Amino acid sequence: MNLLALTHPDLVFINPPHRSPEALIRWLAEPLARQKIISDEETFIQSVLQRESEGPTALGEALAVPHGKTEAVQQAAFCLALFDDPIRWPGLDGDEEVRMVFLLAIPPAEAGSTHMQLLTTLTCLLTEDRVRERLLAARTREEAMSALSAEEPQKQDDAPERSFLIPVVLGSIATAAFLQAGLSWVCGGS
C-alpha cells in the first residue's frame, strides 16, 4: 500500500501544540476538514473519541493509531503528528509514551479493506528500526513524508498472511497484546 497516497504534507505536523489525546484528535480533525477528507468535523471527532473509549490505540514502539469510521469521512486518509518529547496515550497496560500519532479517517465502506491494509502497512513499516528512526528524526514535513515512502517490508514465505492476523488488532486486548509481542514475526522480521 502506498502510504503517501493517503496523506499530504499539510496533514503532517512536527511537535503540534496539543499533548492530550482528545485535544490532539480535535486539532488534527481540522486539517482533515480543510482538505475535504471529512465533511463533518464534530461527527468525525465523536467517532474517534468513541473508538478511543472502547480500547487503547497505543500499540507500543512509541506509536498510537486513533481512528474514526463514519459517513463523515469522504475518502480514506491519515494525519501524522510527531513529537520530540513523548506524550501520554492510553495503552494496554496503562498510559504509554507516544511520539508518533497516526489519526486515520476511514469511510465505513472501507472499514474491512483500506483500514486493515493501512493498519498493517503502518505497523509493519514501523517495526523496522531504520524507518522508525528516520520518522522520529524528521524535522520537516518533507522529511517525514520521505520516511513514509520506504518500501513495505517483505514478509517471509512461511509467515501467515497479514490479512488473517491484523484484523483482530481491533478486536480484543489479548490479540492486540499478541500483535505487540509478535508484530515483527507477522511482518517478516525474526
Secondary structure, DSSP 8 states (H G I E B T S, - for coil): --GGGG--GGGEEES-S--SHHHHHHHHHHHHHHTTSBS-HHHHHHHHHHHHHHS--EEETTEE--EEESTTB-S-EEEEEEEEEEEEEEETTEEEEEEEEEEEEE-GGGTTTHHHHHHHHHHHHTTSHHHHHHHHH--SHHHHHHHHTS------TTS--HHHHGGGGGT-HHHHHHHHHHHHHHTT--
